[in-house]
Amino acid sequence: MKEWGLALGGGFLRGAAHIGVLKVLEKEGLKPSIVSGTSAGGIIALLYGAGLSPREMEELALKIKSQDLYNCLFTLGVGISIISYNLLKLFGYQNNKLKLPLGIFRPIGLLQKIAKELGTLNINQLKEQVAVISVDLYSGRRVVFGNFPGDFLRGINDYIAVRDALLVTVLEATSAVPGIFTPVKFNGYLLTDGGVVENVPVRILANLGYEKIIGVALTNPEENKYHIKNIIDVLGSSMEIIMTSNTEKDVEQFADLVLRPKVSGMDWNDFTLIPWAIRQGEEEAYKNLDKIAKIVS
C-alpha cells in the first residue's frame, strides 16, 4: 500500500461523521500513513493518534452531552461584562479600561471528558502520525501541531511547526471557533480554529510531501442551509461560510478524493444527531470504497 494522508475537516458536532469513515477504513484494512485535522477533525485526529479505535471514539462521542460544551460561569461573566460596558458608555465612559473577554465560551467540560481518555500525553508521544491545524491571530500564520518527521516543502504555505505541546492545549487551540470559544495563549501565539485558513487540511499533507491525499469535508456548498436563531448561530454560520470557501479551493488543488458525508442539515450543537452523523460517515465511506482502495493501493 502507498503512503497516503487522510485530512479530516471541521464542522462542530458533525465531526462525528469522521468516526464513521474511520470505522470503515479500519474494517477494510485501509490505514492512512498520517491523519491531519482541523477543529472537530483535529480532535478526531488526536484521538486516532493516541491509539483509540474508531469504536472507542464512538463510545466517547455518545457520552458527550450539551452541558459538557460550555463553562456556564464564564458565559455569565461575558454577559455581565457586556452589559456593564454598555451601561458605562451610556454614562459617558470613555477610557476603554473595561476588559472584555476574547470569546463567549470555554469548552471546559468537553475538554475534560476528552482529556480523561488521553491523560497527560504530549503530542510527541502519540502512536500514529498526526498534523493538527490552528492559526495564530497575531500573525495570521498557520500553526501545525504534530509528530510528523521531516520538514515542510517550500512554496505551498508558511507553517509554524510545533512538536511539543500537551494534547489538551492542542485540542482547545484547533477548535477555538472565533467569537464563540476563547482563543488559546501558547508560546507567544494566540491560537484559534484552523478552519479560518484550512478547514479540510489537505494542503498541509501536500506540504509534507504526500502525493495521495483523501479529504473528508463536512460542509457542502450545494446542500448548506443555515439555521439562524441567535448570536451563536450568526457567528457559527459566518464561520462556516468562510470555511466552505477555503475548503473548495484547497480540495480542488490538493485532494485525490473528497468524501462528503451528508451532514449539512445538522445544527452545530445538535447532540441528539451524533449517532446519525456517525452512520452518515460510514455510508459515504462505503459508497466510495472502490475509489479509496484504488487511490491508496
C-alpha positions in Angstrom: 0.0 0.0 0.0 1.2 3.5 -0.9 1.9 6.1 1.8 -1.2 8.3 1.9 -2.8 11.0 4.1 -6.3 11.5 5.4 -7.5 15.0 6.1 -10.4 15.5 8.5 -12.3 18.7 8.2 -14.0 20.9 10.8 -17.7 21.2 11.3 -18.7 21.3 15.0 -20.6 18.1 16.1 -20.8 17.0 12.5 -17.2 15.8 13.2 -18.8 12.6 14.5 -19.0 11.6 10.8 -15.2 11.2 10.8 -15.6 8.3 13.2 -17.9 6.5 10.7 -15.3 7.0 8.0 -12.5 5.6 10.2 -14.7 2.6 11.2 -15.0 1.6 7.5 -11.3 2.2 6.8 -10.3 0.1 9.7 -12.7 -2.7 8.8 -11.3 -2.8 5.2 -7.6 -2.6 6.4 -7.0 0.8 4.8 -4.7 2.5 7.2 -3.5 6.1 6.5 0.1 7.0 7.0 -0.8 10.3 8.6 -4.1 11.9 9.7 -4.4 15.7 9.6 -7.3 17.5 11.2 -8.8 20.9 11.9 -11.3 21.7 14.7 -13.6 18.7 15.1 -11.4 16.9 12.6 -8.4 17.8 14.7 -10.0 16.3 17.8 -10.6 13.0 16.0 -7.1 13.1 14.6 -5.6 13.4 18.1 -7.8 10.5 19.4 -6.6 8.4 16.4 -3.0 9.4 17.1 -3.3 8.4 20.7 -4.3 4.9 19.7 -8.1 5.0 20.3 -10.0 2.7 17.9 -13.0 4.1 16.0 -15.2 2.0 18.3 -13.7 3.7 21.3 -14.1 7.1 19.7 -17.8 6.3 19.1 -18.3 5.3 22.7 -16.7 8.6 23.8 -18.8 10.6 21.4 -22.0 9.1 22.6 -21.2 10.1 26.2 -20.9 13.8 25.3 -23.8 15.9 26.4 -24.7 19.6 25.8 -23.6 20.6 29.3 -20.1 19.4 28.6 -19.6 22.0 25.9 -19.9 25.2 27.9 -18.5 26.8 31.0 -21.6 28.5 32.4 -19.8 30.7 34.8 -17.7 32.1 32.0 -20.8 32.7 30.0 -22.4 34.6 32.8 -19.2 36.6 33.1 -19.4 37.5 29.5 -23.0 38.7 29.8 -22.2 40.8 32.9 -19.1 42.4 31.1 -21.1 43.3 28.0 -24.0 44.8 29.9 -21.6 46.7 32.3 -19.6 48.1 29.3 -22.7 49.4 27.6 -24.1 50.9 30.7 -20.9 52.7 31.4 -20.9 54.1 27.8 -24.3 55.5 28.4 -22.9 57.4 31.4 -20.0 58.8 29.4 -17.4 56.2 30.0 -14.5 56.9 27.6 -11.3 55.3 28.9 -11.9 51.8 27.5 -10.3 50.2 30.5 -13.0 47.6 30.9 -11.5 44.3 29.6 -14.0 42.3 27.5 -13.4 38.6 27.0 -11.9 37.2 23.8 -14.7 34.6 23.4 -18.2 33.7 24.7 -17.4 30.2 26.0 -14.6 27.9 27.0 -15.5 24.2 26.3 -14.1 23.1 29.7 -16.4 20.2 30.3 -15.8 18.8 26.8 -12.1 19.1 27.1 -12.0 17.4 30.5 -14.0 14.5 29.1 -11.7 14.0 26.2 -8.6 14.6 28.3 -9.7 11.9 30.7 -9.3 9.5 27.7 -5.9 10.9 26.7 -4.4 11.5 30.1 -1.4 13.9 30.1 0.0 12.9 26.7 2.2 15.2 24.8 1.8 15.4 21.0 5.3 13.9 20.6 4.1 10.8 22.4 1.4 9.8 20.0 1.4 6.3 18.5 0.3 7.4 15.0 1.4 10.4 12.9 -0.9 13.5 13.0 -0.9 17.1 11.9 -3.4 19.4 13.6 -4.1 22.9 12.3 -4.6 26.1 14.2 -3.9 29.7 13.3 -2.1 32.5 15.2 -4.4 35.5 15.4 -1.4 37.9 15.9 0.3 37.0 12.6 -2.3 35.0 10.6 0.2 32.2 10.1 -0.8 28.5 10.2 0.4 26.7 13.3 0.6 22.9 12.9 0.9 20.6 15.9 2.3 17.2 15.1 4.7 14.3 15.5 5.4 14.0 11.8 9.1 13.6 10.7 10.9 15.8 8.2 10.5 19.4 7.1 7.9 21.3 5.2 8.2 21.8 1.5 8.6 25.3 0.2 6.2 27.2 -1.9 2.8 25.9 -0.7 2.3 27.8 2.5 4.1 29.2 5.5 3.6 26.9 8.5 4.9 27.1 12.1 5.6 23.5 13.3 5.0 22.7 17.0 6.2 19.3 18.1 6.0 19.8 21.9 2.6 20.5 23.4 0.1 18.8 25.7 -2.8 17.3 23.8 -5.3 19.3 25.9 -3.7 22.5 24.6 -3.8 21.3 21.0 -7.5 20.2 21.4 -8.5 23.6 22.7 -6.4 25.6 20.1 -7.6 23.8 17.0 -11.3 24.0 18.0 -11.4 27.6 19.3 -14.0 28.9 16.9 -13.5 32.7 16.6 -16.0 34.7 18.6 -17.5 31.6 20.2 -14.7 29.9 22.0 -11.8 31.7 23.7 -8.5 31.6 21.8 -5.6 29.9 23.4 -2.4 31.6 24.5 0.6 29.4 23.8 4.3 30.2 23.4 3.6 33.8 22.4 0.8 32.8 20.0 -2.9 33.5 20.3 -4.4 30.4 18.7 -7.8 29.9 17.1 -9.7 27.4 15.0 -7.6 26.3 12.0 -10.7 26.4 9.8 -10.2 30.1 9.3 -7.4 29.2 6.9 -7.5 25.4 6.3 -10.8 23.7 7.2 -10.0 20.4 5.4 -6.2 20.2 5.9 -5.2 18.7 2.6 -2.7 21.5 1.9 -0.6 20.6 4.9 -0.3 17.0 3.7 0.8 18.1 0.3 3.4 20.3 2.1 4.7 17.3 3.9 5.2 15.5 0.6 2.2 13.2 0.4 1.1 12.6 -3.1 -2.0 10.6 -2.3 -4.5 12.5 -0.2 -8.1 11.9 0.7 -10.2 14.6 2.4 -13.4 14.4 4.4 -15.4 17.6 4.2 -18.4 18.2 6.5 -19.7 21.2 4.5 -21.2 21.0 1.1 -21.9 24.2 -0.9 -24.8 22.6 -2.7 -26.6 21.4 0.5 -25.7 24.0 3.1 -28.7 25.6 4.9 -28.0 27.8 7.8 -30.4 27.9 10.8 -30.2 31.3 12.4 -31.9 31.7 15.8 -29.4 33.6 17.9 -26.0 35.3 18.0 -24.2 31.9 18.3 -25.8 30.8 15.1 -24.8 34.0 13.4 -21.2 33.5 14.4 -21.2 29.8 13.6 -22.8 30.3 10.2 -20.5 33.1 9.3 -17.5 31.0 10.2 -18.9 28.1 8.1 -19.3 30.3 5.0 -15.7 31.3 5.3 -14.6 27.7 5.9 -16.6 26.4 2.9 -14.9 28.9 0.6 -11.4 27.9 1.8 -12.3 24.2 1.6 -13.3 24.1 -2.0 -10.2 25.9 -3.2 -7.9 23.5 -1.3 -9.5 20.2 -2.1 -9.7 21.0 -5.8 -5.9 21.7 -5.8 -4.6 19.0 -3.4 -7.0 16.1 -2.8 -7.3 13.0 -4.9 -10.7 12.3 -3.5 -13.1 14.2 -1.2 -15.7 12.3 0.9 -18.7 14.4 1.8 -20.9 12.7 4.5 -24.4 14.1 4.2 -24.5 16.0 7.4 -25.1 19.6 6.1 -28.5 19.7 7.7 -27.2 19.0 11.2 -27.1 22.1 13.5 -23.7 22.8 15.1 -25.0 21.9 18.6 -27.4 19.0 17.9 -26.1 16.3 20.3 -29.0 14.0 19.5 -27.8 13.5 16.0 -24.3 12.3 16.8 -25.2 8.6 16.1 -26.8 9.7 12.9 -23.7 11.6 11.8 -21.5 8.6 12.5 -23.7 6.5 10.2 -23.5 9.1 7.5 -19.8 8.9 7.6 -19.9 5.1 7.3 -22.3 5.3 4.3 -20.1 7.8 2.5 -17.0 5.7 3.0 -18.7 2.5 1.8 -20.1 4.4 -1.2 -16.6 5.4 -2.2 -14.7 2.3 -1.1 -13.6 1.3 -4.6 -12.2 4.8 -5.3 -10.4 4.9 -1.9 -8.9 1.4 -2.5 -7.7 2.4 -6.0 -6.0 5.6 -4.7 -4.2 4.0 -1.8 -3.3 0.6 -3.2 
